[in-house]
Amino acid sequence: MTKARLFNYLAFPVLLLAAVLGLYWVWGLLFLWWLAPSVISGQTALVFEVQRDEDPILFWAVVILWALLGLMMIAASLFPDYAPWLV
């Protein structure tokens, strides 16, 4: 089993547990994790794959969305009094 495949098998139950326990920072880290490969490869996913060369505006909008969602989830975990939507 490759390292990436093993990581996926470990990440799946961790993400399920994080969802059940309301550990939003774990999801925030996942959103931020998606940024680097997207920017490096020039492709990301929304509903389907989005190519930077074909749809640069949509590509960067999705990348910025992942960044904002990641930061929001981490901030919501660090400062729960300022994240009433999580209660």
C-alpha positions, -999 to +999 in steps of 0.1 A: +000+000+000+014+034-010+019+061+016-008+083+000-033+055+000-026+046+036-030+083+045-064+083+028-075+052+048-064+069+080-079+103+072-114+089+064-123+077+100-106+108+115-127+131+094-159+111+103-150+114+140-142+151+136-176+156+121-194+137+148-175+155+176-177+190+160-140+194+156-142+220+128-105+228+129-098+193+114-120+202+084-103+236+082-069+219+080-083+197+052-095+227+032-061+244+036-044+211+027-062+212-007-047+246-015-011+237-023-017+208-047-044+229-065-021+259-070+009+237-080-010+215-104-034+242-118-064+221-112-090+218-084-124+204-080-158+219-074-184+196-088-161+186-116-125+194-122-116+230-128-085+238-149-066+271-142-057+274-179-093+269-191-112+288-164-088+310-145-115+331-128-134+300-116-102+283-106-090+311-084-125+316-069-126+280-058-091+282-044-100+313-025-131+296-013-111+266+001-088+291+018-117+311+034-135+279+045-104+265+060-096+297+079-132+300+090-133+265+104-101+269+123-112+303+136-145+289+147-128+263+167-103+288+183-129+315+190-163+297+195-179+328+210-176+346+177-190+316+156-227+315+166-236+295+135-218+264+150-240+263+182 
